[in-house]
Amino acid sequence: MAPRRDCPKCGASMTTGFILDADQNGGKKVSRWIEGAPDKRWYGLQVRGKPQFDIQSYRCNRCGYLENYAPE
């Protein structure tokens, strides 16, 4: 279970969630944080060999502020 978080903007409680990402074939997945600057190639972005972590997101129940984390 995720730890309880309070909004740094207004102090209300935050709800855990995730940011949805989609691939070219319509598949759905959780967005990932990738270390380093984007490495653009003719076929898209090169990400192989770079550290990657799923993004965990928290949304404030009062003001809607989002806070994102990428834990190992």
C-alpha positions as CSV (number, residue, x, y, z in Angstrom):
1,M,0.0,0.0,0.0
2,A,1.3,3.5,-0.9
3,P,2.0,5.8,2.0
4,R,-0.5,8.6,2.7
5,R,0.6,11.9,1.1
6,D,-0.7,15.4,1.8
7,C,-0.7,18.0,-1.0
8,P,2.2,20.5,-0.7
9,K,0.0,23.2,-2.2
10,C,-3.2,23.1,-0.1
11,G,-2.6,20.4,2.6
12,A,-5.5,18.1,1.5
13,S,-5.0,14.3,1.1
14,M,-3.7,12.9,-2.2
15,T,-4.9,9.8,-4.0
16,T,-2.4,7.4,-5.7
17,G,-2.7,6.7,-9.4
18,F,-0.8,6.4,-12.6
19,I,-0.3,8.1,-15.9
20,L,-1.6,6.1,-18.9
21,D,0.6,5.8,-22.0
22,A,-0.2,4.1,-25.3
23,D,2.0,2.5,-27.9
24,Q,1.6,2.7,-31.7
25,N,-0.6,-0.4,-31.7
26,G,-3.1,0.9,-29.2
27,G,-1.7,-1.0,-26.3
28,K,-1.9,0.6,-22.9
29,K,0.9,0.9,-20.3
30,V,2.1,2.9,-17.4
31,S,4.4,5.9,-18.3
32,R,8.0,5.5,-17.5
33,W,10.8,7.9,-16.6
34,I,14.0,7.3,-18.6
35,E,17.4,8.7,-17.6
36,G,19.2,11.2,-19.8
37,A,18.2,13.4,-22.7
38,P,16.0,12.1,-25.5
39,D,18.2,10.2,-28.1
40,K,16.2,10.8,-31.3
41,R,16.8,8.3,-34.1
42,W,15.1,7.9,-37.5
43,Y,12.9,5.1,-36.1
44,G,12.0,7.0,-32.9
45,L,13.7,7.4,-29.5
46,Q,16.5,5.1,-28.4
47,V,15.9,3.9,-24.8
48,R,17.7,0.5,-24.8
49,G,20.3,0.3,-22.0
50,K,19.0,3.4,-20.2
51,P,17.7,3.1,-16.6
52,Q,13.8,3.2,-16.6
53,F,11.3,3.4,-13.8
54,D,7.5,3.3,-13.8
55,I,6.0,6.7,-12.8
56,Q,3.8,6.7,-9.7
57,S,1.5,9.7,-9.5
58,Y,-0.5,11.3,-6.7
59,R,-3.5,13.7,-7.3
60,C,-4.8,16.2,-4.7
61,N,-8.4,15.5,-3.8
62,R,-9.1,19.3,-3.3
63,C,-7.0,21.3,-5.9
64,G,-6.0,18.6,-8.4
65,Y,-2.3,19.2,-8.1
66,L,-0.2,16.2,-9.4
67,E,3.0,15.0,-7.9
68,N,5.0,12.3,-9.7
69,Y,7.7,9.9,-8.5
70,A,9.9,7.3,-10.2
71,P,11.1,4.9,-7.4
72,E,13.5,2.1,-8.2
